[in-house]
Amino acid sequence: MFVTVSGPAGVGKSTTAAALADRLSYEHISGGDIFRTVADERGLTALELNRRAEEDDAIDRALDRRQLTIAEERDDVVLESRLAGWMAGEYADLRIWLDAPLSVRVARIADREEKSIEVAREETEARAASEAQRYREYYGIDIGDRSIYDLSLSTARWGPDAIVDVLAKACAAYDPSADEGQVNVAVDFER
């Protein structure tokens, strides 16, 4: 089975996806790790790479195509990124959306990155606006459209273990032969 975990920055995508992959004995692939590695290699912060990506669409497109290739070629994977549900296309069996209020996400980011709440909020909002604009321009994706997701959970309502319990149960209960609601998601990379 191919599972995607998506959501905004600071929602706990990486923590949740890694724990879910471990629980399922699947491979965990993080789009955020890939993005941060590219930023580090270029001597940039994630926000700075986001700004460069606004001027050079090749940055995003290369990362996004890599996610589709992973989905086409692999199974027993939990792919996690802001757009994983979209980028995995028809190859995703289950698409999960995680969310939490902005104040919760900003506090998590500030703690994780050892920065003030004010700086974390400013960067998080700027990054979200930058990414939303690029997703619309590149692929016609409205990041606010949750219609492609099979399951949506607030990570502010339950702790990490409870979230993973719910998701693992959903994965175990999934029967592709009984699936009458598969959403066909196709992203035009040439747009």
Secondary structure, DSSP 8 states (H G I E B T S, - for coil): -EEEEE--TTS-HHHHHHHHHHHHT-EEEEHHHHHHHHHHHTT--HHHHHHHHHH-THHHHHHHHHHHHHHHH--SEEEESTTHHHHTGGG-SEEEEEE--HHHHHHHHHHHHT--HHHHHHHHHHHHHHHHHHHHHHH---TT--TT-SEEEETTTS-HHHHHHHHHHHHHH--GGG----------TT-
